[in-house]
Amino acid sequence: MNIETAKQIKLQDFLQAIGHTPIKVGSEKLYYKSPFRNETVASFKVNTKLNLWYDFGLGKGGGIIALAEELYHSKDISYLLAQIAKSAPGISTINYYSYHPTKIMVPEEPAFKDIEVCELSHPALLRYLSERKVDIAIAQKECVELHFTHKDKAYFAIGFANKTGGYELRNIFFKGCIAPKSFTIIKAKEHANTCLIFEGFMDYLSYMTLQKQGKGILTLSDDKSAGVSDIIILNSVTNLQKAKSLLTSYDNIVCLFDNDRAGWAANAELSKELGAKVEDGSVAYSKYKDINDLLCDKPITTQQQRKGKGRGL
C-alpha cells in the first residue's frame, strides 16, 4: 500500500473495520464517539464528501494518514501504511475516476461563545466530582467553572486551564476542550529534579486526592529520589510531543499514564528517547485502567484485559 492508495480508503469504512460505528448519521457527515478516548457523547466527525475527520476534543483533524498518526502514535509513514493495511484489509477505496484529490481543509471548530469563568460551585459539577471520589477542595483549587454557549444552547462544565489559554472541559455528559489545545504545567515553588506526567486532569486530581488521604501511590526506584516535583498534565497523549522539550532538564521523569495501548506507547516513546531517567509509575495501579479507577476501586475487568492484550506495542 502507498500513500495515494491509503488516501482513497473511505474513512467510514476504515473506522468500521477497526470497531467504530457512527452514532449519528447525516447526509454528508457521520458522528462517532472518539476513537482516541472513552466518552459518552459523539465528538468525532467524518465528512464523507471530503473524506476528512475532525475531533472536537483534540482540536485536530485531517485525512486517513493524520488519523493513523493519532491512532498508532507514530509519524513513520511506512509503519502507518502497514498498520492501515493490517487493521483494515480488503476494505473498499474511493473510485479512482470519481475521486479528485482535494486540498486538506480542516472542518470548522466548535463555536464556543459567551464564555464565562467563575469559581467551581455548581451542585451538579460538585456531585459529578464526588461520584468520581475527587476531593472537592482540591478540585476547586485546581479547576474553574465555565459557562458557554454552543450552537445557541447554554452549557456549563468543569474547566482545567492549559498553558496556552485553552480549557479542558468535563461534565457528566461531555468531554472536550475550548481551543487552543495544549498541555498544562504546574511548577513547584522550589527547584525540582523530578517531573510527574499525567494524561488528563482527572488523573491529576485523583492523584492529589490520594496524597491528601495519605494513600500516596508513588514509589521510585531505590536509586532515585522524588523530592520536589514539577507536574505536567498532557490533556491527551497526543500533546506529548509538545511537552518533550521541557523534560530534558529533569533527573527523574515519572509517567502516570493509563494502563492501555496509548499510555504504554507514550511511556515507551519517552523511555526510548530519554533513557533510564524515565520511570513507569503506572505499575503502582496495574490492576486499574487509570488513577481515578484506583481511587474509585474499579479494577480492570476481564473483558478490558482481553481488549488490551498486555503491553505488546
Backbone as a ProteinNet text record, in pm:
[ID]
protein_1_A
[PRIMARY]
MNIETAKQIKLQDFLQAIGHTPIKVGSEKLYYKSPFRNETVASFKVNTKLNLWYDFGLGKGGGIIALAEELYHSKDISYLLAQIAKSAPGISTINYYSYHPTKIMVPEEPAFKDIEVCELSHPALLRYLSERKVDIAIAQKECVELHFTHKDKAYFAIGFANKTGGYELRNIFFKGCIAPKSFTIIKAKEHANTCLIFEGFMDYLSYMTLQKQGKGILTLSDDKSAGVSDIIILNSVTNLQKAKSLLTSYDNIVCLFDNDRAGWAANAELSKELGAKVEDGSVAYSKYKDINDLLCDKPITTQQQRKGKGRGL
[TERTIARY]
84.4	0	87.8	50	120.4	27.7	79.5	1.7	-124.5	-111.7	-228.3	-337.8	-295.9	-394.1	-463.8	-384.4	-441.9	-542.3	-511.7	-599.7	-733	-736.7	-860.5	-953.7	-903.8	-988.4	-1092.2	-1215.1	-1320.8	-1302.1	-1297.8	-1274.5	-1380.2	-1505.5	-1611.6	-1591.9	-1537.2	-1511.3	-1393.1	-1291.5	-1174.5	-1213.5	-1290.5	-1334	-1421.3	-1509.4	-1594	-1509	-1403.7	-1318.5	-1240.6	-1211.8	-1136.6	-1229.4	-1361.3	-1454.1	-1529.3	-1537	-1605.6	-1723.5	-1842.1	-1965.9	-2024.7	-2073.2	-2132.1	-2257.9	-2277.2	-2398	-2498.6	-2455.1	-2545.3	-2504.3	-2603.3	-2574.5	-2648.8	-2571.5	-2629.9	-2611.6	-2648.7	-2638.9	-2495.1	-2403.1	-2262.2	-2170.8	-2228.2	-2149.1	-2188.8	-2088.3	-2108.8	-2045.5	-2113.1	-2062.6	-2036.4	-1917.4	-1872.7	-1831.2	-1832.8	-1755.9	-1609.7	-1529	-1390.3	-1315.1	-1239.7	-1157.8	-1033.5	-1010.1	-889.2	-909.7	-1035.6	-1062.6	-1200.9	-1229.7	-1362.8	-1450.7	-1571.9	-1663.2	-1806.5	-1900.8	-2041	-2116.7	-2056.5	-2121.3	-2027.9	-2084	-2003.1	-1930.6	-1797.8	-1718.4	-1621.7	-1645.8	-1559	-1646.6	-1609.5	-1693.2	-1616.7	-1687.1	-1632.4	-1717.8	-1652.2	-1718	-1698.9	-1804.2	-1791.2	-1767.3	-1807.7	-1785.1	-1638.1	-1575.5	-1434.3	-1341.5	-1399.3	-1320.5	-1219.9	-1269.9	-1189.4	-1257.8	-1176	-1227.9	-1189.6	-1261.8	-1226.7	-1267.7	-1176.5	-1203.3	-1213.1	-1332.6	-1354.1	-1279.2	-1253.6	-1178.1	-1032.8	-973.8	-832.6	-813.5	-915.9	-899.2	-812.8	-818.8	-736.1	-818.4	-770.4	-838.4	-750.6	-806.8	-731.1	-781.3	-691.1	-724.6	-684	-676.6	-651.5	-510.3	-412.2	-275.7	-269.4	-333.1	-338	-411.5	-516	-589.5	-500.4	-425.3	-335.2	-226.2	-177.5	-75.9	-126.7	-253.7	-311.9	-340.9	-389.3	-425.7	-303.8	-196	-80.1	41.4	24.3	127.5	263.2	261	383	367.9	481.8	482.5	561.5	597.8	668.3	567.4	577	478.5	472.5	588.3	590.2	517.2	541.3	474.5	324.4	286.4	144.1	71.3	132.6	69.8	53.8	152.9	145.1	33.1	16.4	-89.1	-227.3	-239.1	-367.1	-404.6	-306.3	-331.3	-362.4	-294	-312.6	-445.5	-480.8	-600.8	-728.6	-723.1	-845.6	-821.9	-788.5	-761.7	-888.3	-874.3	-984	-1095.7	-1082.7	-1191.6	-1184.6	-1299.5	-1308.9	-1240.1	-1204.2	-1145.2	-1238.5	-1216.4	-1296	-1264.3	-1365.7	-1343.6	-1245.9	-1140.7	-1031.2	-1080.6	-1175.4	-1217.3	-1313.7	-1376	-1467.1	-1402.8	-1282.6	-1215.3	-1114.2	-1130.3	-1035.9	-970.1	-838	-770.7	-800	-835.4	-874.3	-774.6	-746.8	-659.6	-720.1	-635.9	-686.2	-746.6	-871.5	-940.2	-995.9	-950.6	-999.2	-1139.7	-1234	-1370.4	-1374.8	-1484.6	-1494.3	-1484.2	-1420.4	-1411	-1542.1	-1571.9	-1695.1	-1692.6	-1805.5	-1812.4	-1858	-1763.3	-1795.4	-1802.8	-1916.4	-1937.1	-1982.8	-1980.1	-2029.1	-1966.1	-1834.7	-1763.8	-1749.5	-1793.6	-1779.8	-1705	-1608.9	-1528.3	-1561.6	-1589	-1618.3	-1565.7	-1580.7	-1537	-1622.7	-1559.8	-1628.2	-1723.3	-1853.9	-1950.5	-2084.4	-2107.4	-2238.3	-2261.6	-2377.4	-2404.3	-2389.7	-2429.6	-2419.6	-2275	-2187.8	-2045.9	-1977.7	-2014.7	-1958.1	-2004.9	-2128.6	-2180.9	-2105.2	-2077.5	-2000.9	-1862.2	-1795.9	-1663.7	-1671.9	-1776.1	-1793	-1813.2	-1886.5	-1906.7	-1775.8	-1683.2	-1551.2	-1453.1	-1502.6	-1426.4	-1317.7	-1324.5	-1223.7	-1252.5	-1149.3	-1161.8	-1209.5	-1319	-1379.2	-1287.3	-1224.3	-1136.6	-1020.6	-965.1	-856.5	-907.3	-1023.3	-1080.1	-1108.5	-1160.4	-1191.4	-1065	-955.2	-828.6	-768.2	-779.4	-711.5	-798	-929.6	-1020.2	-1109	-1180.9	-1279.7	-1411.1	-1512.2	-1640.7	-1660.2	-1695.7	-1714.6	-1860.2	-1913.7	-2045.2	-2025.9	-2091.6	-2070.7	-2190.2	-2195.9	-2298.8	-2232.4	-2301.3	-2255.4	-2377.7	-2377.7	-2493.5	-2621	-2606	-2719.3	-2778.4	-2706.5	-2750.4	-2651.9	-2702.8	-2619	-2569.5	-2441.7	-2379.2	-2294.2	-2261.7	-2163.4	-2080.4	-1955.9	-1864.8	-1750.8	-1683.8	-1557.6	-1453.1	-1373.3	-1268	-1131.5	-1036	-898.1	-808.8	-740.4	-665.1	-537	-503.7	-374.1	-280.5	-158.6	-56	-77.3	-168.1	-187.5	-320.3	-389.4	-512.7	-640.3	-627	-745.3	-788.4	-898.2	-951.3	-993.3	-960.3	-1022.1	-1158.8	-1258	-1394.9	-1441.8	-1514.4	-1564.8	-1692.2	-1794.9	-1908.9	-1956.1	-2064.5	-2106	-2140.9	-2175	-2217.3	-2113.2	-2011.7	-1927.1	-1780.9	-1695.8	-1552.1	-1496.4	-1435.9	-1385.5	-1291.7	-1277.7	-1188.6	-1230.1	-1193.3	-1200	-1059.4	-1043.3	-912	-848.9	-713.3	-619.9	-592.2	-571.7	-542	-393.7	-360.8	-219.9	-211.4	-88.6	-67.5	-65.7	-67	-61.8	64.1	133.7	249.6	230.5	255.8	245.9	384.6	446.2	583.3	583.7	677.9	695.6	756.8	737.8	793.4	945.3	1000	1144.7	1190.7	1321.8	1376	1344.1	1293	1250.4	1341.5	1380.2	1458.7	1370.2	1245.3	1152.9	1032.4	984.2	861.2	763.9	643.5	537	449.4	420.1	341.1	211.9	100.1	-32.2	-94.6	-182.1	-254.8	-359.8	-443.6	-553.5	-567.2	-647	-654.9	-732.2	-820.7	-889.7	-792.3	-692.4	-586.2	-508.3	-476.6	-402	-480.8	-609.3	-692.3	-704.2	-713.5	-723.3	-594.7	-480.9	-350.3	-338.9	-378.2	-370.3	-465.2	-580.9	-675.2	-614.8	-551.4	-486	-373.7	-298.8	-191.9	-250.5	-359.5	-423.4	-475.8	-519.8	-571.5	-461.1	-337.1	-225.3	-207.5	-258.7	-250.2	-166	-54.5	30.6	72.6	71.6	99.4	240.7	314.1	440.8	557.7	624.7	747.8	849.7	954.5	1055	1155.9	1233.3	1340.2	1434.1	1505.8	1589.4	1695.9	1741	1849.6	1798.7	1669	1612.9	1544	1537.3	1469.3	1371.8	1245.1	1143.4	1163.2	1180.8	1199	1084	1117.6	1018.4	990.4	863.6	827	750.3	786.9	700.4	598.9	491.2	385.1	343.8	330.9	277.6	153.6	45.2	-76	-88.6	-80.9	-79	-213.6	-320.8	-456.4	-484.5	-406.3	-415.6	-273.4	-253.4	-118.7	-68.8	-160.3	-117.2	-38	-41.4	36.6	176.8	211.9	343.3	456.4	444	549.1	574.2	467	479.5	554.2	540.1	597.1	740.2	787.6	917.6	1033.7	1029.7	1143.2	1164.7	1061.3	1072.2	1131.4	1141.7	1172.5	1321.7	1402.7	1545	1618.4	1566.5	1635.9	1612.7	1520.9	1488.9	1576.1	1606	1678.9	1585.5	1462.3	1362.9	1235.1	1179.5	1052.4	962.2	850.5	760.2	632.6	607.2	488.1	373.1	266.2	148.5	33.4	57	-36.5	-139	-238	-338.9	-277.3	-333.1	-292.9	-370	-333.4	-389.4	-282.5	-315.6	-215.9	-156.9	-241.9	-194	-97.8	-132	-45.1	87.1	81.8	205.4	294.4	232	309.9	378.4	307.9	365.8	483.2	467	575.7	696.8	671.3	780.4	852.6	776.3	835.6	931.3	888.8	975.4	1097.7	1076.4	1188.2	1292.8	1247.8	1340.2	1423.7	1362.9	1432	1513.5	1465	1529.5	1594.7	1579.8	1654.6	1609.2	1708.3	1680.5	1615.8	1617.4	1554.6	1401.6	1348.4	1203.4	1158.2	1058.3	1006	855.6	810.7	669.7	597.4	529.6	458.4	328.3	280.6	152.4	155.7	274.8	283.6	220.8	210.8	151.2	0	-60	-204.5	-229.5	-148.7	-152	-284.2	-359.6	-487.7	-602.5	-569	-670.5	-634.7	-732.6	-705.4	-632.9	-672.1	-608.2	-617.8	-566.2	-559.4	-697.1	-787.7	-922.3	-992.4	-971	-1028.7	-969.8	-841.8	-780.6	-850	-869.5	-936.2	-1077.1	-1146.9	-1284.8	-1292.1	-1175.3	-1166.2	-1247	-1216.7	-1280.7	-1173.2	-1139	-1033.2	-1069.9	-966.3	-986.3	-1062.9	-1163.9	-1243	-1170.7	-1216	-1158.7	-1172.3	-1286.9	-1309.3	-1209.7	-1183.3	-1086.1	-945.8	-913.5	-782.1	-764.4	-870	-862	-845.5	-916.1	-908.1	-770.1	-706.2	-572.8	-464.6	-480.1	-383.2	-241.4	-225	-90.7	-20.3	110	184.5	258.3	228.4	293.7	255.8	354.2	327.9	355.6
-119.9	0	124.6	224.8	351.3	461.3	584.1	694.1	721.2	723.5	753.2	647.5	522	415.6	432.7	463.8	483.5	597.6	706.7	823.4	793.4	688.3	652.6	566.9	524.2	446.3	537.6	493.9	571.2	565.4	681.5	686.7	608.7	616.4	545.2	394.1	345.2	201.6	159.8	244.3	215.9	212.5	312.8	317.5	197	160	43.1	-82.3	-93.8	-212.6	-225.4	-111.4	-118.3	-104.8	-117.4	-130.1	-6.8	95.4	219.7	244.2	256.3	274.3	411.8	483.6	616.2	603.7	700.8	700.5	804.1	887.1	983.1	995.3	988.4	989.7	1104.8	1191.6	1299.6	1270.9	1366.4	1344.9	1329	1409.9	1401.2	1397.2	1382.3	1383.7	1268	1203.7	1095.5	1135.2	1105.9	1141.5	1015.1	1010.7	894.4	937.1	841.1	858.3	850.5	936.6	946.2	813.9	776.3	654.7	673.1	795.9	825	819.6	808.3	813.5	757	733.8	689.4	812.4	812.6	923.1	875.1	956.8	917.8	988.8	1093	1164.1	1166.8	1189.5	1190.7	1323.4	1318.7	1440	1423.7	1322.4	1291.9	1289.1	1371.6	1385.9	1343.9	1278.2	1244	1311.2	1388	1445.9	1348.4	1277.6	1172.1	1228	1351.7	1412.1	1445.5	1503.7	1541.1	1428.5	1324.9	1214.8	1267.8	1351.1	1412.1	1390.4	1389.3	1376.2	1497.5	1518.6	1623.7	1577.9	1590.3	1553.4	1681.4	1708.5	1831.9	1832.6	1715.5	1708.1	1741.8	1692.4	1720.4	1856.4	1903.6	2024.3	1998.3	1875.8	1836.9	1754.7	1749.2	1669	1647.8	1589.2	1564.6	1442.3	1378.3	1259.1	1132.3	1023.1	893.7	883.8	949.5	944.6	1015.5	1133.3	1205.7	1125.2	1054.3	968.5	855.9	794.5	685.4	735.5	857.9	914.4	920.6	960	969.1	831.4	740	606.6	524.1	535.9	448.3	521.2	650.7	728.3	722.1	752.9	749.7	843.1	891.4	969.8	899	773.8	692.7	644.3	700.6	672.3	523.5	460	317.3	235.2	268.2	198.7	224.4	350.4	385	313.7	310.1	241.1	92.5	35.5	-106.6	-130.3	-38.6	-52.8	-37.2	58.3	76.6	-50.8	-103.9	-226.6	-344.2	-350.6	-460.9	-449.3	-326.8	-306	-322.1	-290.5	-292.5	-355.3	-483.4	-548.7	-562.9	-537.9	-565.5	-463.7	-350.6	-253	-174.8	-122.3	-57.4	77.4	122.6	254.8	339.5	468.8	560	533.1	530.1	505.8	607.1	557.2	642.8	750	713.7	807.1	913.2	884.9	983.6	1061	1021.1	1084.1	1186.5	1309.3	1414.7	1463.7	1442.7	1487	1633.3	1657.8	1791.6	1844.2	1971.1	2032.4	2009.7	1966.1	1935.4	2060.1	2047.1	2156.5	2101.4	2155.7	2109	2161.6	2074.4	2120.6	2220.7	2296.3	2405.6	2357.7	2438.1	2406.9	2446.9	2387.6	2423.6	2569.5	2636.9	2779.5	2797.2	2798.5	2826.2	2977.1	3024.6	3168	3201.5	3332	3382.8	3307.3	3289.6	3211.4	3291.4	3233.6	3295.1	3199.3	3253.7	3174.8	3216.8	3120.2	3151.4	3039.3	3057.6	2954.3	2829.1	2715.7	2587.5	2566.4	2572.7	2563.1	2501.7	2478.3	2427.1	2289	2269.4	2141.4	2019.2	2030.6	1916	1878.3	1979	1952.5	1897.1	1951.9	1900.1	1756.8	1729.2	1592	1496.2	1541.1	1459.1	1428.1	1527.5	1506.5	1411.8	1426.4	1337.3	1193.5	1175.6	1040.7	980.1	1065.8	1019.7	1014.4	1042.3	1035.7	1142	1245.2	1351.2	1447	1486.1	1580.8	1716.1	1766.4	1889.2	2009.9	2019.8	2134.5	2138.9	2023	2015.8	2058.3	2007.5	2041.6	2191.5	2250.2	2392.7	2478.2	2427.4	2499.1	2490.1	2374.3	2349.6	2379.4	2385.1	2398.4	2521.4	2551.5	2658.7	2602.1	2685.3	2650.6	2738.7	2678.2	2751.5	2743.1	2857.1	2862.7	2917.3	2856.1	2896.1	2852	2904.1	2860	2793.4	2693.4	2623.3	2595	2650	2637.4	2685.3	2800.9	2870.2	2795.5	2696.8	2626.6	2653.6	2668.8	2700.6	2574.1	2576.6	2462.6	2512.2	2420.3	2450.5	2325.7	2346.6	2233.3	2272.3	2170.7	2191.8	2232.6	2332.8	2378.3	2363.5	2313.8	2299.6	2368.8	2473.5	2558.4	2491.8	2514.6	2470.7	2590.1	2566	2670.7	2774.3	2749.2	2842.4	2917.8	2905.6	2981.1	2905.6	2780.9	2698.9	2627.4	2555.7	2481.9	2341.6	2245.2	2113.6	2122.9	2062	2068.2	1930.2	1926.3	1797.4	1817.7	1741.4	1721.6	1578.5	1540.2	1400	1354.1	1449.9	1414.5	1443.5	1524.4	1579.2	1583.9	1554.6	1567.4	1634.1	1750.4	1821.7	1932.6	2033.7	2144.3	2271	2383.2	2512.1	2542.4	2555.3	2575.9	2706.7	2712.3	2614.9	2497.8	2380.8	2258.5	2253.9	2224.2	2211.1	2141	2126.6	2064.9	2171.4	2126.7	2213.9	2180.7	2283.7	2259.6	2333.4	2263	2320.2	2312.1	2426.2	2431.9	2435.1	2363.1	2366.1	2500.3	2537.3	2663.5	2658.8	2539.2	2521.4	2453.9	2451.6	2382.4	2232.9	2176.9	2037.2	1952.4	1836.4	1739.7	1633.7	1627.9	1525.9	1590.4	1526.8	1571.7	1453.8	1474.1	1374.2	1411.3	1313.5	1339.4	1259.2	1328.6	1267	1283.1	1190.5	1202.6	1312.6	1309	1404.1	1463.4	1570	1639.3	1559.3	1468.8	1386	1289.5	1242.8	1160.8	1242.3	1366	1454.3	1482.4	1515.4	1541.9	1417.1	1301.6	1175.6	1148.2	1173.7	1155.7	1246.8	1373.3	1467.8	1428.5	1372.1	1324.5	1210.4	1115.9	1004.6	1053.8	1151.8	1210.5	1270.2	1343.8	1408.6	1305	1190.6	1082.4	998.6	1032	953.8	821.2	810.5	686.4	706.9	777.7	806.6	679.8	685	565.3	562.4	674.2	685.5	634.6	533.2	482.9	467.1	548.7	542.6	432.1	401.7	302.7	345.5	248.1	273.5	379.5	391.7	485.8	623.5	647.7	777.2	839.7	970.5	1042.7	1141.5	1130.5	1216.5	1362.1	1387.2	1523.6	1612.3	1737.3	1831.8	1799.5	1803.7	1763.3	1872.3	1893.1	1966.6	1868.2	1921.6	1836	1883	1787.7	1815.4	1730	1793.9	1721.3	1738.4	1628.6	1636.7	1679.2	1647.6	1672.1	1593.8	1492.4	1398.4	1355.6	1226.2	1178.1	1235.8	1288.4	1349.9	1478.7	1532.6	1652.5	1619.4	1491.3	1451.3	1518.4	1525.3	1585	1730.1	1802.6	1943.2	1959.6	1861.5	1872.4	1821.8	1748.5	1681.5	1776.5	1894.4	1986.9	2031.5	2019.6	2061.5	1952.3	1831.4	1716.9	1688.1	1739.8	1703.5	1752.6	1854.6	1912.8	1836.2	1739.1	1666.9	1541.3	1510.1	1385.9	1265.3	1285.1	1177.5	1222.2	1134.5	1160.6	1040.7	1063.8	954.8	965.1	864.2	860.5	792.9	865.8	813.5	807.2	729.3	720.5	609.4	604.1	499	363.2	259.8	123	76.4	134.2	94	114.6	82.2	87.6	227.6	330.1	466.5	506	470.9	503	428.8	299.7	221.7	272.7	310.5	361.3	492.6	580.1	708.3	687.6	595.5	565.9	508.1	417.2	356.6	460.3	553.5	659.1	746.3	784.7	866.4	787.6	662.4	579.2	562.2	546.6	529.4	654.3	771.9	897.3	949.1	925.9	986.4	885.3	757.3	655.2	628	598	546.3	648.2	775.7	875.5	864.5	788.6	772.2	648.6	663.9	552.5	537.6	414.9	385.4	377.6	485.7	489.5	412.3	372.3	303.1	164.2	111.4	-19.6	-15.5	105.3	119.7	97.4	104.3	79.3	-12.1	-115	-204.8	-280.9	-292.2	-362.7	-269.7	-141.9	-42.2	28.7	77.9	145.3	276.5	350.1	478.2	509.6	625.3	659.3	684.3	740	760.5	628.7	529.5	397.2	336.2	363.7	320.2	388.3	519.3	594.9	543.4	508.2	458.5	308	242.4	97.6	24.3	55	-9.8	-81.5	-204.7	-278.5	-303	-329.1	-364.8	-496.5	-502.4	-624.4	-722.9	-845.2	-947.6	-907.1	-847.8	-803.2	-695.8	-599.6	-494.6	-551.8	-652.6	-715.3	-781.2	-847.9	-911.4	-808.3	-694.6	-589.9	-527.9	-508.4	-450.5	-543.3	-672.8	-775.8	-742	-692.4	-671.1	-550.9	-541.7	-424.3	-436.9	-538.7	-550.4	-434.2	-363.8	-244.4	-273.2
0	0	0	-84.5	-83	-32.9	-26.5	30.6	-49.8	-182.6	-265.6	-249.5	-240.5	-219.1	-84.6	18.2	152.4	153.6	82.6	81.1	12.7	-68.5	-137.5	-50.7	65.2	155.7	219.5	219.3	283.6	435.2	498.5	643.1	720.5	676.2	749	741.3	629.2	617.2	704.8	707.6	790.9	938.6	981.4	1121.3	1156.3	1064.2	1087.5	1103.2	1020.2	1022.4	1152.5	1219	1344.7	1466.2	1440.3	1552.4	1593.8	1506.4	1543.5	1449	1507.6	1431.3	1462.1	1361.6	1388.7	1473.2	1562.4	1644.7	1595.7	1499.6	1437	1291.1	1199.9	1057.2	990.9	919.8	841.2	693.1	608.5	464.5	417.5	474.2	436.3	558.4	677.6	800	890.5	946.5	1041.5	1174.1	1283.3	1415.6	1497.5	1557.8	1634.1	1774.7	1866.8	1989	1949.4	2006.5	1961	1973.6	1870.2	1878.9	1965.1	2012.9	2089.7	2240.3	2286.7	2430.2	2458.7	2584.8	2625.9	2648.2	2594.7	2615.3	2595.8	2639.9	2633.8	2522.4	2463.5	2352.9	2233.3	2116.2	1994.4	1978.9	1968.2	1946.8	1829.5	1747.6	1634.2	1508.4	1409.3	1290.6	1165	1074.1	942.8	835.9	749.5	633.6	518.5	482.3	381.9	241.8	217.4	85.9	66	170.2	161.8	205.1	268.6	326.1	428.2	518.4	623.6	758.4	864.1	1000.2	1082.4	1191.3	1287.4	1426.9	1522.7	1661.2	1744.2	1796	1870.6	2004	2059	2184.4	2164.9	2055.9	2026.6	1962.9	1891.9	1813	1690.3	1638	1524.4	1426.2	1301.6	1201.4	1079.9	974.3	852.1	779.1	704.2	628.6	700.9	626.9	690	747.2	685.1	737.8	873.5	882.8	1010.1	1116.3	1074	1167.5	1218.4	1128.7	1168	1262	1240.4	1329.9	1472.6	1489.5	1623.6	1681.2	1596.7	1645.7	1685.2	1605.7	1624.3	1679.9	1713.7	1784.3	1712.9	1586.4	1506.7	1387.5	1336.6	1213.8	1104.2	1129.4	1031.5	926.5	804.1	701.5	667.2	655.7	622.4	727.4	854.3	964.6	961.2	936.4	934.3	821.3	703.2	590.5	619.1	685.1	720.8	820.9	915.8	1016.1	953.6	859.5	790.2	714.6	641.6	563.9	655	768.8	862.7	937	973.7	1054.7	975	847.4	768.5	632.4	628.3	499.9	415.9	287.2	195.4	191.9	263.6	258.6	128.6	88.3	-41.8	-42.3	-162.8	-179.1	-263.1	-258.6	-339.8	-486.4	-571.3	-713.1	-769.3	-831.6	-878.6	-975	-1062	-1164.4	-1112	-996.2	-938.5	-824.8	-788.9	-675.9	-726	-679.8	-715.9	-588	-573.7	-451.8	-422.5	-298.4	-257	-155.6	-163	-63.6	74.2	168.8	302.9	366.6	405.4	473.1	603.6	714.5	843.2	865.6	894.7	919.8	1034.6	1040.3	1135.7	1279.8	1362.1	1504	1571.9	1687.3	1755.8	1798.1	1781.6	1813.7	1957.6	2049.1	2188.9	2206.7	2251.8	2266.1	2407.2	2437.2	2566.6	2683.6	2676.8	2778.1	2907.2	3016.7	3148.6	3240.6	3313.7	3406.8	3548.6	3634	3774	3863.2	3994	4087.2	4071.2	4090.1	4075.2	4192.9	4165.3	4275.4	4235.3	4107.1	4065.5	4127.3	4191.7	4259.3	4168.9	4042.6	3951.6	3924.3	3913.2	3888.2	4012.9	4129	4253.4	4279.4	4243.4	4258.7	4166.4	4043.1	3948.5	4004	4060.9	4119.8	4238.9	4318.7	4434.5	4390.2	4281.3	4228.3	4179.7	4135.3	4092.8	4210	4333.2	4458.7	4469.6	4386.1	4387.8	4502.7	4573.8	4684.2	4629.6	4682.2	4629.9	4649.7	4765	4791.3	4692.2	4660	4562.2	4424.8	4386.1	4256.1	4245.8	4352.9	4349.7	4342.5	4395.1	4386.3	4246.3	4182.8	4055.7	3932.6	3949.1	3835	3849.9	3742.9	3743.7	3689.9	3692.4	3632.4	3509	3398.1	3273.6	3229	3189.4	3126.9	2986.5	2888.1	2749.4	2666.2	2544.7	2451.3	2331.1	2278	2158.3	2073	1951	1860.7	1930.5	1996.6	2061.2	2180.3	2231	2351.3	2464.3	2585.7	2701.3	2769.3	2810.2	2876.9	2993.2	3083.1	3187.5	3211.5	3255.9	3274.2	3366.7	3416.9	3489.1	3386.2	3418.1	3327.4	3391.2	3312.6	3359.9	3257.6	3300.8	3208.6	3160.7	3033.5	2982	2966.1	2920.2	2917.5	2808.5	2714.3	2603.8	2611	2724.6	2742.6	2710.8	2666.5	2643.2	2769.5	2761.2	2876.3	2835	2919.3	2909.3	2976.4	2915.5	2966.6	3009	3118.3	3163.3	3244.6	3208.9	3297.7	3277.2	3337.2	3333.4	3191.6	3103.8	2968.7	2861	2891.8	2785.6	2827.4	2729.4	2746.9	2622.1	2636.3	2520.3	2563	2476.8	2511.8	2439.9	2499.3	2432.4	2383.8	2252.9	2192.2	2242.8	2237.6	2180.1	2273.7	2213.5	2287.6	2321.2	2445.6	2484	2619.3	2668.4	2798.4	2907.8	3031.7	3149.2	3228	3275.6	3361.6	3492.4	3601.8	3736.5	3799.1	3815.3	3865.8	4018.6	4078	4223.4	4263.6	4388.4	4436.9	4441.7	4465.9	4469.3	4340.5	4320.1	4203.1	4212.7	4105.4	4105.7	4018.3	4069.9	3992.9	3926.9	3970.8	3922.3	3855.9	3750.8	3685.2	3678.4	3726.5	3716.7	3597	3511.5	3391.5	3396.1	3381.6	3380.7	3242.3	3207.1	3079.6	3086.4	3189.5	3197.5	3336.6	3346	3474.9	3578.9	3536.6	3634.6	3702.6	3627.3	3686.8	3790	3753.4	3843.4	3971	3957.2	4075.3	4162.8	4098.9	4174	4249.8	4184.8	4249.3	4371.7	4356.5	4467.7	4580.1	4544.6	4646.1	4726.8	4657.8	4726.5	4816.7	4769.8	4852.8	4980.3	4965.9	5081.2	5179.7	5126.8	5212.3	5274.1	5243.1	5294.5	5225.3	5102	5025.4	4899.4	4914.6	4800.1	4727.1	4594	4514.1	4458.1	4471.1	4400.3	4483.3	4432.4	4491.4	4379.6	4382.8	4278	4305.6	4203.5	4220.1	4332.4	4388.6	4506.1	4482.4	4358	4330.4	4290.3	4309.6	4273.5	4393.7	4391.6	4498.2	4436.4	4472.6	4412	4451.2	4581.6	4626.4	4583.6	4549.2	4498.4	4352.1	4313.1	4176.9	4103.7	3978	3886.4	3829.5	3775	3723.3	3584.3	3492.7	3359.5	3338.2	3298.1	3259.8	3109	3035	2889.5	2830.8	2899.9	2849.4	2721.3	2695.6	2582.3	2550.8	2529.4	2498	2366.1	2283.9	2158.5	2182.1	2303.9	2336.1	2386.9	2388.7	2440.4	2363.6	2232.4	2150.2	2189.4	2220.5	2259.2	2391.3	2480.5	2615.1	2624.9	2524.3	2534.3	2561.8	2501.9	2516.7	2660.6	2743.6	2883.7	2973.1	2921.8	3007	3022.6	2933.6	2934.9	3059.6	3125	3241.1	3371.1	3370.8	3494.4	3510.2	3635.7	3665	3661.2	3706.5	3711.3	3640.6	3559.1	3491.5	3517.6	3583.1	3619.9	3537.9	3456.4	3370.8	3445.2	3465.2	3533.9	3434.2	3327.6	3216.7	3240.2	3152.5	3159.5	3125.7	3183.6	3150.3	3026.4	2913.7	2785.4	2679.2	2554.8	2448.5	2430.6	2436.6	2419.5	2531.6	2655.1	2767.8	2762.3	2728.5	2718.9	2606.2	2494.6	2380.8	2416.4	2488.3	2527.9	2623.8	2718.1	2811.7	2737.9	2644.4	2567.2	2482.1	2426.9	2343.6	2424.9	2545.5	2631.3	2678.2	2714.3	2760	2651.2	2529.4	2417.4	2395.9	2412.7	2384.5	2502.9	2625.7	2742.1	2835.6	2806.9	2878.3	3019	3105.7	3240.2	3332.9	3296	3383.3	3381.5	3284.9	3273.1	3349.9	3433.8	3511.7	3489	3475.9	3454	3587.8	3623.6	3750.8	3750.2	3631.3	3623.5	3686.3	3713.3	3779.1	3917.9	3975.1	4108.4	4105.7	3987.8	3974.8	3854.4	3843.6	3727.8	3713.7	3822.2	3816.1	3780	3753.5	3723	3593.2	3521.4	3395.3	3417	3521.5	3548	3696.9	3733.7	3876.5	3934.7	3855.6	3908.2	3935.1	3849.3	3876	4002.9	4029	4154.7	4272	4260.9	4367.1	4391.2	4282.3	4292.2	4314.7	4319.6	4335.5	4228.6	4102	3987.1	3906.4	3944.1	3873.4	3727.7	3647.6	3507.5	3499.9	3415.5	3400.5	3308.7	3310.1	3221.7	3076.1	3042	2904.2	2865.2	2956.6	2928.3	2913.3	2994.2	2984.7	2848.6	2801	2669.3	2559.3	2574.3	2473.9	2469.2	2588.6	2594.4	2545.8	2575.9	2535.2	2576.6	2698.3	2751.7	2693.3	2718.1	2680.3	2548.6	2470.8	2340.8	2251.8	2194	2114.4	1967.5
[MASK]
+++++++++++++++++++++++++++++++++++++++++++++++++++++++++++++++++++++++++++++++++++++++++++++++++++++++++++++++++++++++++++++++++++++++++++++++++++++++++++++++++++++++++++++++++++++++++++++++++++++++++++++++++++++++++++++++++++++++++++++++++++++++++++++++++++++++++++++++++++++++++++++++++++++++++++++++++++++++++

